C-alpha cells in the first residue's frame, strides 16, 4: 500500500527529459525540510492506494514516461514493486530522490535523478555520498543552487567526486525567484563547468504555486 499525494499528467519540467509529456506520481512524506522546498503540501497530504490502483491510474493517461517523486519516494517500501510494475508495462520510469536515502534497491532500468543537497538547503549534512558510487550511466545528478556558496559547493563536489562522465547529466538548478538564472549561467560559463543549466519549465508555463502540473 502506498500513500499518494497526487497523480497527474503534465509537461516534464526538469532533467534531460524536460519538455516531454509525463505522468507524475507524487508520494506523500519527506524526512527532509529543505529551506527552498516547493512541495511542502506533500509532507502530509495523501490517500492510500494499492500498487494496482496506482498502475491503473498511470495507464489511464496513456503516456510512456512516468516520474515517481515526492516528498521522498524511497521512504515507502511499496515504491519498489511499483517501479517494477511500471517497467514491466513498458514505461520509461524516472525517480526523483533527495539523495539521502540509499538507491541500491532501485531497479537498474529506472532513470534516477539524485539530488545532492547544498548548504543553502539546510540539509547538506544528510547527503548519502555512497549513492554516487551507485550511479548508472543513464542517471542524473542535480544540485539546487541558492547562492554563490551553493554554487562553489556544487563545483567542488563535481570535481572531488569526478562526476563528469559518471552520470548522463549534471544539473544545476537555480532556486526559482531567488537566484537569477543569468547569474548562475555566468558562473558556469566562467568556470567552464561541464554541466547543464536546469530551469523548472512548469513554473514558467504555469505559475510557481500551481499544483498538479
C-alpha positions as a printed NumPy array, in Angstrom:
array([[  0.   ,   0.   ,   0.   ],
       [  1.214,   3.482,  -0.896],
       [  0.295,   6.925,   0.409],
       [ -0.132,   9.049,  -2.709],
       [ -0.282,  12.828,  -2.707],
       [ -1.29 ,  13.239,  -6.355],
       [ -1.107,  11.65 ,  -9.793],
       [ -1.219,  13.998, -12.767],
       [ -0.309,  14.356, -16.45 ],
       [  1.854,  17.351, -17.312],
       [  4.992,  18.529, -19.075],
       [  8.222,  17.278, -17.589],
       [  9.851,  20.441, -16.265],
       [ 13.252,  19.117, -15.245],
       [ 16.106,  16.769, -16.193],
       [ 17.211,  15.863, -19.719],
       [ 13.609,  14.755, -20.314],
       [ 12.355,  18.351, -19.925],
       [  9.598,  19.287, -22.327],
       [  8.171,  15.791, -22.721],
       [  4.659,  14.831, -21.614],
       [  4.941,  12.839, -18.392],
       [  2.743,  11.254, -15.742],
       [  3.828,  12.187, -12.236],
       [  3.199,  10.001,  -9.215],
       [  3.851,  12.137,  -6.157],
       [  4.148,  10.124,  -2.956],
       [  3.451,  11.563,   0.479],
       [  6.026,  12.188,   3.236],
       [  9.55 ,  13.533,   3.39 ],
       [ 12.144,  13.374,   6.141],
       [ 13.959,  16.486,   4.871],
       [ 12.918,  20.108,   5.329],
       [ 14.856,  21.97 ,   2.648],
       [ 14.66 ,  25.74 ,   3.024],
       [ 13.525,  26.204,  -0.589],
       [ 11.087,  23.248,  -0.774],
       [  8.26 ,  23.96 ,  -3.234],
       [  6.061,  20.994,  -2.343],
       [  5.518,  21.136,   1.445],
       [  1.931,  20.004,   0.845],
       [  3.388,  16.568,   0.092],
       [  4.706,  16.22 ,   3.646],
       [  1.35 ,  15.04 ,   4.975],
       [ -1.468,  15.191,   2.4  ],
       [ -2.319,  11.932,   0.671],
       [ -4.56 ,   8.909,   0.308],
       [ -3.922,   5.202,   0.468],
       [ -3.685,   3.401,  -2.88 ],
       [ -2.569,  -0.101,  -3.773],
       [  0.169,  -0.655,  -6.332],
       [ -2.515,  -1.964,  -8.704],
       [ -4.527,   1.238,  -8.302],
       [ -1.523,   3.46 ,  -8.961],
       [ -0.541,   1.475, -12.061],
       [ -4.116,   1.695, -13.356],
       [ -4.185,   5.462, -12.761],
       [ -0.936,   5.862, -14.684],
       [ -2.214,   3.706, -17.544],
       [ -5.345,   5.855, -17.831],
       [ -3.168,   8.709, -19.106],
       [ -1.643,   6.638, -21.928],
       [  1.762,   8.279, -21.55 ],
       [  5.02 ,   6.297, -21.897],
       [  7.051,   8.491, -19.484],
       [  6.413,   8.285, -15.734],
       [  8.165,  10.048, -12.864],
       [  7.892,   8.927,  -9.249],
       [  8.578,  11.84 ,  -6.943],
       [  7.58 ,  13.244,  -3.578],
       [  8.09 ,  14.061,  -0.885],
       [ 10.762,  11.423,  -0.71 ],
       [  9.518,   8.358,  -2.595],
       [ 12.118,   5.972,  -1.162],
       [ 10.51 ,   6.247,   2.273],
       [  7.715,   3.932,   1.128],
       [  8.504,   0.238,   0.776],
       [  5.945,  -0.386,  -1.953],
       [  7.677,   2.076,  -4.271],
       [  9.942,  -0.801,  -5.343],
       [  7.185,  -3.105,  -6.643],
       [  5.561,  -0.026,  -8.193],
       [  8.703,   0.711, -10.203],
       [  8.951,  -2.948, -11.243],
       [  5.327,  -2.972, -12.405],
       [  5.671,   0.22 , -14.419],
       [  8.833,  -1.05 , -16.101],
       [  7.142,  -4.353, -16.903],
       [  4.312,  -2.385, -18.532],
       [  6.82 ,  -0.829, -20.919],
       [  7.003,   2.595, -19.291],
       [ 10.14 ,   4.723, -19.079],
       [ 10.386,   5.274, -15.338],
       [ 12.108,   8.186, -13.637],
       [ 12.73 ,   8.532,  -9.91 ],
       [ 13.406,  11.873,  -8.222],
       [ 15.073,  11.288,  -4.867],
       [ 16.575,  13.619,  -2.286],
       [ 19.934,  11.851,  -2.258],
       [ 19.899,  10.981,   1.435],
       [ 18.267,   7.56 ,   1.066],
       [ 20.214,   4.651,  -0.476],
       [ 19.386,   3.957,  -4.109],
       [ 20.866,   0.446,  -4.106],
       [ 17.457,  -1.292,  -4.411],
       [ 16.116,   0.878,  -7.214],
       [ 15.706,  -1.242, -10.373],
       [ 18.612,  -0.772, -12.749],
       [ 16.414,   0.386, -15.644],
       [ 14.975,   3.318, -13.687],
       [ 16.367,   6.72 , -14.615],
       [ 17.358,   8.143, -11.244],
       [ 17.576,  11.888, -10.624],
       [ 19.691,  12.085,  -7.474],
       [ 19.747,  15.386,  -5.601],
       [ 22.865,  16.485,  -3.793],
       [ 21.835,  18.952,  -1.126],
       [ 23.832,  22.172,  -0.989],
       [ 24.405,  24.171,   2.228],
       [ 21.614,  26.645,   1.441],
       [ 19.064,  23.841,   1.726],
       [ 19.909,  23.317,   5.389],
       [ 20.19 ,  19.586,   4.697],
       [ 23.68 ,  19.166,   3.209],
       [ 24.724,  17.067,   6.204],
       [ 22.182,  14.423,   5.137],
       [ 23.743,  13.569,   1.758],
       [ 24.424,   9.854,   1.282],
       [ 27.673,  10.103,  -0.628],
       [ 27.744,   6.355,  -1.3  ],
       [ 24.898,   6.934,  -3.775],
       [ 27.396,   8.482,  -6.16 ],
       [ 29.117,   5.099,  -6.416],
       [ 25.778,   3.522,  -7.363],
       [ 25.008,   5.791, -10.317],
       [ 24.299,   4.14 , -13.642],
       [ 25.372,   5.781, -16.882],
       [ 21.779,   6.91 , -17.593],
       [ 21.261,   8.515, -14.164],
       [ 21.455,  12.257, -13.482],
       [ 22.723,  14.329, -10.566],
       [ 21.011,  17.561,  -9.523],
       [ 22.16 ,  20.494,  -7.396],
       [ 19.643,  23.166,  -6.394],
       [ 21.598,  26.415,  -6.158],
       [ 20.516,  29.264,  -3.896],
       [ 23.604,  31.474,  -3.896],
       [ 27.319,  31.658,  -4.658],
       [ 28.198,  29.455,  -1.671],
       [ 25.924,  26.708,  -3.018],
       [ 27.479,  27.059,  -6.459],
       [ 31.008,  26.708,  -5.111],
       [ 29.92 ,  23.696,  -3.053],
       [ 28.475,  22.053,  -6.174],
       [ 31.562,  22.875,  -8.232],
       [ 33.794,  21.306,  -5.575],
       [ 31.642,  18.167,  -5.293],
       [ 31.698,  17.711,  -9.078],
       [ 35.488,  17.868,  -9.089],
       [ 36.14 ,  15.891,  -5.902],
       [ 33.854,  13.015,  -6.856],
       [ 34.766,  13.145, -10.561],
       [ 31.106,  13.29 , -11.531],
       [ 31.78 ,  14.232, -15.139],
       [ 31.252,  11.077, -17.172],
       [ 29.774,   9.121, -14.268],
       [ 26.234,  10.257, -14.975],
       [ 24.228,  11.176, -18.059],
       [ 23.964,  14.783, -16.876],
       [ 24.892,  17.09 , -14.034],
       [ 22.062,  19.57 , -13.485],
       [ 22.398,  22.954, -11.79 ],
       [ 19.014,  24.406, -10.938],
       [ 18.664,  27.94 ,  -9.518],
       [ 16.13 ,  28.346,  -6.724],
       [ 13.178,  29.86 ,  -8.561],
       [ 12.674,  33.535,  -7.721],
       [ 15.813,  33.642,  -5.556],
       [ 18.839,  33.193,  -7.826],
       [ 18.72 ,  34.781, -11.278],
       [ 19.363,  32.066, -13.93 ],
       [ 21.555,  34.548, -15.787],
       [ 23.842,  34.871, -12.756],
       [ 24.169,  31.101, -12.429],
       [ 24.791,  30.828, -16.177],
       [ 27.616,  33.361, -15.965],
       [ 29.26 ,  31.439, -13.114],
       [ 29.024,  28.196, -15.083],
       [ 30.492,  29.786, -18.206],
       [ 33.32 ,  31.47 , -16.329],
       [ 34.363,  28.138, -14.806],
       [ 33.671,  26.142, -17.985],
       [ 31.756,  23.601, -15.934],
       [ 30.608,  20.509, -17.888],
       [ 27.069,  20.819, -16.523],
       [ 23.564,  21.664, -17.706],
       [ 21.54 ,  24.664, -16.534],
       [ 18.113,  23.475, -15.444],
       [ 15.091,  25.752, -15.321],
       [ 11.832,  24.388, -13.943],
       [  9.748,  24.71 , -17.101],
       [  6.439,  24.081, -15.35 ],
       [  6.936,  27.221, -13.25 ],
       [  7.207,  29.297, -16.414],
       [  4.363,  27.575, -18.285],
       [  2.006,  27.861, -15.323],
       [  2.869,  29.661, -12.066],
       [  5.299,  28.637,  -9.316],
       [  2.403,  27.826,  -6.971],
       [  0.156,  25.927,  -9.41 ],
       [ -0.401,  22.364,  -8.183],
       [ -0.935,  19.301, -10.333],
       [  1.399,  20.45 , -13.096]])
